[in-house]
Structure formats: structure tokens, C-alpha cells
């Protein structure tokens, strides 16, 4: 049994590395393949171990292409710009190291939070449902006003409105399969738009420094980890609140966005804390909160207490392996990139992204990609925070929980 468990862990790590480094491949993309293996694997816990290993590994490895190339997915979209700022300061490895420290720290602290407050989660889950839209409306208003200058406040409202409208049109339409639609949307808003700007400015990756010391105080580091742990758990049981939305909330309400380093740690930490809670929520509230936990529920059902503890151990063990691998790749990839023409590499990646969007989502996916890229470029041109583009999810969530979504859909005749 022990040997079999290690076999599935390392198989999952290998798949997670491949999925993490390949643009456009997400855990939700690999889940159907992993579930198909249940025909050959009789033990459902072994399938659960494989799914967890892939999910956790990909979560850490995802940061490497997000920071060094600017290719985000739904969970790393907001890491792109802070990571790029450090990359062009010659501190790309520090950016990777920050995401690893933030992820591991948030995982450990969130497990402590969960153990202490486990009995309250079911009550909080039911209590929060009628009021979540008020919280998100408050966040949106705060985001807009945080620009402070009247002109930029108006620009922020415009970008949130435009991205929100784009979200309404894409997330409620059947022209692209819903499990794939966020790929062209987030890639355009945060990835392709950033790469176009880098290409137009003839950006090159500067020589990366060898000083690996984290330039963040212990106080700010602990603050970022604590915020990530709390926000990751909130994402786990607050319906329809995603990783990116939680990152925006902590950026503005908790002040973690005041520095690139703090925001990188917080965003990465939210990912890992949420992944842990999504699994544990199967036991605590009987409700899966991620694609991976849905898949585990399909093969295992509602896990027992001892099965849950065992799978938490798998998360911890795999996180350690994934963290080491991420740091290793964070050192090796800049050396490879230093030998290539960054502008040429950017061109190749952009062509690859456009081709991948077409293959996965078809012609309509390309239209969505171009529309979202235009909004991302407009946001950069207006010189306001790119996080306002998260209106694409925030506005849709508000409409859903206020019950206005059907009315809006009928008005727009979607």
C-alpha cells in the first residue's frame, strides 16, 4: 500500500510538472484523463492521491511560466504583473521564491485555522450565502475609489464595467464551453496584453541576480501568509468567490498589494490554502469547492475522517516536493531564457497562445481573446491597476447572488 501510494504521488508530480509548464493546461483539463484511469485502478483512494498530486504540483509550477513568460491561468492571473516587475529588476528567482514561501506558509497556517474552527464552517457556509453579494459590491466600490484621483476613478469604473460586461457575455453564453471560456478571457486580460506591451517596448530579460535573499520584512511576510490563509479558506466556503477575487479583496482591504512581494506571497498562498480547504470541505460541509475536489468526490464519495487526514498528509508531502522542483526550475529557466532572444520568444509564445485558444475554444474563443486583450491594453494605457479587470468575475458574481442574472441575460438576449 505504501509503495503504491508513493508511485501515484510521483506519477502525479510528473503530470503536474508537464501541465504547469504548458500554457493553457489546467488541473480541470487533466481531470477527465485522470478519472478515466479509474477503469484500471481499483482503489479509489489511489485515484484521489493521483489527483491531489497533480493539482498541488501544478499549483506551484504554474508560477514559473506566469512570472518568466507572462502566461497566466485562472489562479495565477494576478501574479503576472508583480512577478514581471521583479523579473525586470533582475530578481525573477526571488519572485518564484516568494510564491513558494507564501504557498507553503499559507498551507501550514490554514491547516491550523481549519483545525481550530472546523465545527463552525458548516454554520458559516449557510450563513454567508444570502449576504456575499454585499461584500463583493463593497470590494468593487473600494477598488474604484482607491485610485483616489477623479480621472483615474472614472477610468477604473470604466474598466470594471467593460470587463464586467465581457464577463456577462462570455460566462452566460454557450458559444464556448464554460469549462474552457476563462482560458481566452484571462489570457487576454493579463497574459497576451502584457506580452504585447513587452514586445512593443522591445523588452529583454535583464541578467538575473544571484542574491536570493527575500527583500521583504518578516512582519510583511507573516501578514501576507496570514491574509492568504484566511482568504484561501474564505474562497473555500464562500460560494462563487474565486482565487482572483480573493486576491483583489486582500490587496485592497488587507494592504497586501502595497508591494509586489507581499502581493505575490498572498496570491500564491491563497491558491494553496484554498486547495487544501477544498478537499477538507468534502468532510466538513459535504460540498466540493474545486474541480479536483469534485473529481475526488466522484471516486471516493464523502471521505471519512481518517481518509481526510491521510489525504491532507498527501497534500503536505507533495507540496514539499513541488516547492523544491519550483525553486529548481526558477533557477534553471532564466539561464535558458538568457540565451534566447526574448522578443522572439515572446512572439513564439503569443503565436502559440493564439493557436492554442483556437484549438481549444474555436473561432469564437479567438474573438473573446481579442476582446479581452483590448480591455487589458486599455487598462495599461489608462495607467490604472490591472486588477480592475477582475470585474469580469466580480460583476457576474454580484448579478448571480442578487438574482439579477436572468434579467440581465434576457435584456442582452444572450
C-alpha positions as CSV (number, residue, x, y, z in Angstrom):
1,X,0.0,0.0,0.0
2,X,2.8,2.4,0.9
3,X,4.8,1.7,-2.2
4,X,1.6,2.1,-4.3
5,X,0.9,5.5,-2.7
6,X,4.4,6.8,-3.5
7,X,4.1,5.5,-7.1
8,X,0.9,7.5,-7.6
9,X,2.4,10.6,-5.9
10,X,5.4,10.6,-8.2
11,X,3.2,9.9,-11.2
12,X,1.1,12.9,-10.2
13,X,4.1,15.1,-9.7
14,X,5.4,14.2,-13.2
15,X,2.0,15.0,-14.8
16,X,1.7,18.2,-12.7
17,X,5.1,19.5,-13.9
18,X,4.1,19.0,-17.6
19,X,0.7,20.6,-17.0
20,X,2.2,23.5,-15.0
21,X,4.8,24.4,-17.7
22,X,2.5,24.1,-20.7
23,X,0.3,27.2,-21.3
24,X,-3.4,26.5,-21.2
25,X,-3.3,23.2,-19.4
26,X,-5.1,23.4,-16.0
27,X,-6.0,20.7,-13.5
28,X,-9.5,20.9,-14.8
29,X,-8.2,20.0,-18.2
30,X,-6.4,16.9,-16.9
31,X,-9.1,15.7,-14.6
32,X,-11.1,13.8,-17.3
33,X,-7.9,11.9,-18.2
34,X,-7.2,11.1,-14.5
35,X,-10.7,9.9,-13.9
36,X,-10.5,7.6,-16.9
37,X,-7.7,5.8,-15.2
38,X,-10.3,4.5,-12.6
39,X,-11.1,1.8,-15.1
40,X,-7.6,0.3,-14.5
41,X,-7.1,1.3,-10.8
42,X,-9.5,-0.4,-8.4
43,X,-8.6,1.6,-5.2
44,X,-10.5,4.9,-5.2
45,X,-8.0,6.4,-2.7
46,X,-5.2,5.8,-5.1
47,X,-7.1,7.8,-7.8
48,X,-7.6,10.6,-5.1
49,X,-3.8,10.6,-4.3
50,X,-3.1,10.9,-8.1
51,X,-5.5,13.8,-8.5
52,X,-4.2,15.7,-5.4
53,X,-0.5,15.2,-6.5
54,X,-1.3,16.6,-10.0
55,X,-3.2,19.5,-8.5
56,X,-0.7,20.5,-5.9
57,X,2.3,20.2,-8.2
58,X,0.7,22.2,-10.9
59,X,-0.3,24.9,-8.5
60,X,3.4,25.5,-7.6
61,X,4.9,25.0,-11.1
62,X,2.3,27.3,-12.6
63,X,4.1,30.3,-11.1
64,X,7.2,29.7,-13.3
65,X,5.6,30.4,-16.8
66,X,3.4,33.1,-15.2
67,X,6.4,35.1,-13.9
68,X,9.1,34.4,-16.6
69,X,6.8,34.4,-19.7
70,X,3.6,36.1,-18.5
71,X,1.3,33.2,-19.3
72,X,-1.4,33.0,-16.6
73,X,-4.3,30.7,-15.9
74,X,-7.3,31.5,-13.7
75,X,-5.3,31.0,-10.5
76,X,-2.2,32.9,-11.4
77,X,-3.5,35.8,-13.4
78,X,-2.8,38.5,-10.8
79,X,0.8,37.2,-10.3
80,X,1.9,38.2,-13.8
81,X,2.5,41.9,-13.3
82,X,4.0,41.8,-9.8
83,X,6.2,38.9,-10.9
84,X,7.2,40.8,-14.1
85,X,8.2,43.8,-12.1
86,X,10.7,41.8,-10.1
87,X,11.8,39.9,-13.2
88,X,12.8,43.1,-14.9
89,X,14.6,44.2,-11.7
90,X,16.8,41.1,-12.1
91,X,15.0,39.3,-9.3
92,X,12.9,36.8,-11.1
93,X,14.1,34.0,-8.8
94,X,13.1,36.0,-5.8
95,X,9.6,36.2,-7.2
96,X,9.5,32.4,-7.6
97,X,10.8,32.0,-4.1
98,X,8.2,34.4,-2.7
99,X,5.4,32.3,-4.2
100,X,6.9,29.1,-2.8
101,X,7.3,30.6,0.7
102,X,3.8,32.1,0.5
103,X,2.3,28.8,-0.6
104,X,3.9,26.6,2.0
105,X,3.3,29.1,4.8
106,X,-0.3,29.6,3.9
107,X,-0.8,25.8,3.7
108,X,0.5,25.2,7.2
109,X,-1.3,28.1,8.8
110,X,-4.6,27.4,7.0
111,X,-4.5,23.8,8.4
112,X,-4.2,25.3,11.9
113,X,-7.1,27.6,11.2
114,X,-9.2,24.7,9.9
115,X,-8.4,22.5,12.9
116,X,-9.4,25.3,15.3
117,X,-12.6,26.4,13.6
118,X,-13.7,23.1,11.9
119,X,-17.0,23.0,13.8
120,X,-18.0,26.5,12.7
121,X,-17.6,26.0,8.9
122,X,-21.0,24.4,8.2
123,X,-22.8,27.2,10.1
124,X,-20.7,29.9,8.3
125,X,-21.2,28.3,4.9
126,X,-25.0,28.6,5.2
127,X,-24.9,32.0,6.9
128,X,-22.8,33.6,4.2
129,X,-24.9,32.7,1.2
130,X,-27.5,35.5,1.4
131,X,-25.0,38.2,2.0
132,X,-22.0,37.5,-0.2
133,X,-23.0,40.0,-2.9
134,X,-22.9,42.9,-0.4
135,X,-19.3,42.0,0.4
136,X,-18.4,42.0,-3.2
137,X,-20.2,45.2,-4.0
138,X,-18.3,46.8,-1.2
139,X,-15.0,45.5,-2.6
140,X,-15.8,46.8,-6.1
141,X,-16.6,50.3,-4.7
142,X,-13.5,50.3,-2.7
143,X,-11.4,49.2,-5.7
144,X,-12.7,52.1,-7.7
145,X,-12.3,54.8,-5.0
146,X,-8.8,53.5,-4.2
147,X,-7.5,55.2,-7.3
148,X,-8.0,58.5,-5.4
149,X,-7.6,60.8,-8.5
150,X,-11.0,61.6,-10.0
151,X,-9.8,60.9,-13.5
152,X,-8.5,57.5,-12.6
153,X,-11.6,56.8,-10.5
154,X,-13.6,57.2,-13.7
155,X,-11.2,55.1,-15.7
156,X,-11.4,52.3,-13.0
157,X,-15.2,52.4,-13.2
158,X,-14.9,52.1,-17.0
159,X,-12.6,49.1,-16.9
160,X,-14.6,47.3,-14.3
161,X,-17.8,47.9,-16.3
162,X,-16.2,46.8,-19.6
163,X,-14.6,43.7,-18.1
164,X,-17.9,43.0,-16.3
165,X,-19.9,43.3,-19.5
166,X,-17.4,41.0,-21.2
167,X,-17.9,38.5,-18.3
168,X,-21.7,38.6,-18.6
169,X,-21.4,38.0,-22.4
170,X,-18.9,35.2,-22.2
171,X,-19.8,33.4,-18.9
172,X,-23.5,33.2,-19.8
173,X,-23.1,32.2,-23.5
174,X,-22.8,28.7,-25.0
175,X,-20.6,29.7,-27.9
176,X,-17.6,28.4,-25.9
177,X,-17.8,25.5,-23.4
178,X,-18.0,27.0,-20.0
179,X,-15.1,24.9,-18.6
180,X,-12.8,26.5,-21.3
181,X,-14.1,30.1,-21.5
182,X,-11.8,31.5,-18.8
183,X,-8.8,30.5,-20.8
184,X,-9.1,33.1,-23.5
185,X,-10.6,35.7,-21.2
186,X,-7.9,35.7,-18.5
187,X,-5.1,35.1,-21.1
188,X,-6.2,38.2,-22.9
189,X,-6.7,40.4,-19.9
190,X,-3.5,39.6,-18.1
191,X,-1.2,37.5,-20.4
192,X,-1.4,38.4,-24.0
193,X,-1.9,42.1,-23.3
194,X,1.2,42.2,-21.1
195,X,3.3,40.4,-23.8
196,X,2.1,42.8,-26.5
197,X,3.3,45.7,-24.3
198,X,6.7,43.9,-23.7
199,X,7.0,43.2,-27.4
200,X,6.2,46.8,-28.4
201,X,8.8,48.1,-25.9
202,X,11.4,45.7,-27.1
203,X,11.7,44.3,-23.6
204,X,14.5,41.9,-22.8
205,X,15.0,39.9,-19.7
206,X,17.8,41.5,-17.8
207,X,20.6,39.5,-16.2
208,X,19.1,37.8,-13.1
209,X,21.0,38.5,-9.8
210,X,22.5,35.8,-7.7
211,X,21.3,37.3,-4.4
212,X,18.5,35.0,-3.3
213,X,17.6,36.9,-0.1
214,X,13.9,37.9,0.1
215,X,13.6,41.7,0.3
216,X,10.5,41.7,2.5
217,X,10.3,42.2,6.2
218,X,9.3,39.3,8.5
219,X,6.3,41.4,9.6
220,X,5.1,41.8,6.0
221,X,5.8,38.2,5.2
222,X,3.7,37.0,8.2
223,X,1.0,39.4,7.2
224,X,0.9,38.1,3.7
225,X,0.8,34.5,4.8
226,X,-1.9,35.2,7.4
227,X,-4.1,37.0,4.8
228,X,-3.5,34.3,2.3
229,X,-4.5,31.6,4.8
230,X,-7.7,33.4,5.8
231,X,-8.6,34.3,2.2
232,X,-7.9,30.9,0.9
233,X,-10.4,29.4,3.4
234,X,-13.0,32.1,2.7
235,X,-12.7,31.1,-1.0
236,X,-13.3,27.5,0.1
237,X,-16.6,28.0,1.6
238,X,-18.0,31.3,0.2
239,X,-19.9,30.3,-2.9
240,X,-18.8,31.8,-6.3
241,X,-15.8,33.7,-4.8
242,X,-12.7,32.6,-6.7
243,X,-8.9,32.8,-6.2
244,X,-8.6,36.0,-8.2
245,X,-11.5,37.7,-6.4
246,X,-10.0,36.9,-3.0
247,X,-6.6,38.2,-4.2
248,X,-8.3,41.5,-5.1
249,X,-10.0,41.7,-1.7
250,X,-6.8,41.1,0.2
251,X,-4.9,43.5,-2.0
252,X,-7.2,46.4,-1.2
253,X,-8.7,45.5,2.2
254,X,-5.6,44.0,3.8
255,X,-3.0,46.1,2.1
256,X,-1.0,43.2,0.7
257,X,-0.9,44.9,-2.6
258,X,1.2,47.7,-1.4
259,X,4.3,45.8,-2.6
260,X,4.9,43.3,-5.4
261,X,6.5,40.9,-2.9
262,X,3.6,40.9,-0.4
263,X,1.0,40.5,-3.2
264,X,2.9,37.6,-4.8
265,X,3.1,35.8,-1.5
266,X,-0.6,36.4,-0.8
267,X,-1.9,35.3,-4.2
268,X,0.2,32.2,-4.2
269,X,-0.8,31.4,-0.6
270,X,-4.5,31.7,-1.4
271,X,-4.1,29.1,-4.2
272,X,-2.6,26.6,-1.8
273,X,-4.8,27.3,1.2
274,X,-7.9,27.1,-1.0
275,X,-6.8,23.7,-2.5
276,X,-6.3,22.3,1.0
277,X,-9.7,23.6,2.2
278,X,-11.5,22.4,-1.0
279,X,-10.5,18.9,-0.1
280,X,-11.3,19.2,3.6
281,X,-14.7,20.8,2.8
282,X,-15.8,17.4,1.5
283,X,-15.6,16.1,5.1
284,X,-16.7,19.4,6.8
285,X,-19.6,20.5,4.8
286,X,-20.0,17.7,2.2
287,X,-19.6,20.2,-0.7
288,X,-16.7,20.2,-3.1
289,X,-15.2,23.6,-3.9
290,X,-12.8,22.9,-6.7
291,X,-12.5,20.8,-9.8
292,X,-10.1,18.5,-8.1
293,X,-12.4,18.0,-5.0
294,X,-15.3,17.3,-7.3
295,X,-13.3,14.6,-9.0
296,X,-12.3,13.1,-5.7
297,X,-15.9,13.1,-4.6
298,X,-16.8,11.2,-7.7
299,X,-14.4,8.4,-6.9
300,X,-14.3,8.4,-3.1
301,X,-17.7,9.9,-2.1
302,X,-17.6,11.8,1.2
303,X,-14.3,10.8,2.8
304,X,-14.1,9.6,6.4
305,X,-12.1,11.5,9.0
306,X,-9.1,9.1,8.6
307,X,-9.2,9.3,4.8
308,X,-9.3,13.1,5.1
309,X,-6.3,13.1,7.4
310,X,-4.4,10.7,5.0
311,X,-5.2,12.9,2.0
312,X,-4.0,16.0,3.9
313,X,-0.7,14.2,4.5
314,X,-0.5,13.7,0.7
315,X,-1.0,17.4,0.2
316,X,1.8,18.3,2.7
317,X,4.2,15.7,1.2
318,X,3.5,16.7,-2.4
319,X,3.8,20.4,-1.6
320,X,7.3,19.8,-0.3
321,X,8.3,18.1,-3.5
322,X,6.6,20.6,-5.7
323,X,8.2,23.5,-3.8
324,X,11.7,22.1,-4.3
325,X,11.0,21.5,-8.0
326,X,9.7,25.0,-8.5
327,X,12.8,26.6,-6.9
328,X,14.9,24.3,-9.2
329,X,13.1,25.4,-12.3
330,X,13.1,29.0,-11.1
331,X,16.9,28.9,-11.2
332,X,17.3,27.0,-14.5
333,X,14.8,28.7,-16.7
334,X,16.3,32.2,-16.5
335,X,19.6,30.8,-17.7
336,X,17.8,29.2,-20.7
337,X,15.9,32.4,-21.4
338,X,19.2,34.5,-21.2
339,X,20.4,32.5,-24.3
340,X,17.4,33.3,-26.4
341,X,16.0,36.4,-28.0
342,X,13.2,37.4,-25.5
343,X,11.4,39.4,-28.2
344,X,11.5,36.3,-30.5
345,X,10.4,34.1,-27.6
346,X,7.5,36.5,-26.8
347,X,6.4,36.3,-30.5
348,X,6.5,32.5,-30.4
349,X,4.6,32.3,-27.2
350,X,2.0,34.7,-28.4
351,X,1.5,32.7,-31.6
352,X,1.3,29.5,-29.6
353,X,-1.3,31.1,-27.3
354,X,-3.5,32.2,-30.1
355,X,-3.2,28.8,-31.8
356,X,-4.0,27.0,-28.5
357,X,-7.0,29.2,-27.9
358,X,-8.3,28.4,-31.4
359,X,-7.7,24.7,-30.9
360,X,-9.4,24.6,-27.5
361,X,-12.2,27.1,-28.0
362,X,-12.5,27.6,-31.8
363,X,-13.2,30.8,-33.7
364,X,-15.4,32.3,-31.0
365,X,-12.7,31.8,-28.5
366,X,-10.4,33.9,-30.6
367,X,-13.0,36.7,-30.6
368,X,-13.1,36.5,-26.8
369,X,-9.3,36.5,-26.7
370,X,-9.0,39.6,-28.8
371,X,-11.8,41.4,-26.9
372,X,-10.2,40.7,-23.5
373,X,-6.8,41.7,-24.8
374,X,-8.2,45.0,-25.9
375,X,-9.6,45.6,-22.4
376,X,-6.2,44.7,-20.9
377,X,-4.3,47.0,-23.2
378,X,-6.8,49.8,-22.5
379,X,-6.2,49.4,-18.7
380,X,-2.5,49.7,-19.2
381,X,-2.9,52.7,-21.5
382,X,-5.0,54.4,-18.8
383,X,-2.3,53.7,-16.2
384,X,-4.6,52.1,-13.6
385,X,-4.3,48.9,-11.7
386,X,-4.7,45.8,-13.9
387,X,-6.7,44.1,-11.1
388,X,-9.7,46.2,-12.1
389,X,-10.0,43.7,-15.0
390,X,-11.2,41.2,-12.4
391,X,-14.6,42.9,-12.8
392,X,-15.1,40.1,-15.3
393,X,-15.8,37.8,-12.3
394,X,-16.8,40.3,-9.7
395,X,-19.8,41.7,-11.6
396,X,-21.0,38.3,-12.7
397,X,-20.9,37.1,-9.1
398,X,-22.9,40.1,-7.9
399,X,-25.6,39.5,-10.5
400,X,-25.8,35.8,-9.6
401,X,-26.3,36.4,-5.9
402,X,-28.7,39.3,-6.3
403,X,-30.8,37.2,-8.6
404,X,-30.5,39.8,-11.4
405,X,-28.6,37.5,-13.7
406,X,-31.7,36.1,-15.6
407,X,-33.0,39.7,-16.1
408,X,-29.7,40.9,-17.5
409,X,-29.4,37.9,-19.8
410,X,-32.9,38.4,-21.1
411,X,-32.2,42.1,-21.7
412,X,-29.0,41.3,-23.6
413,X,-30.8,38.4,-25.3
414,X,-27.9,36.1,-24.7
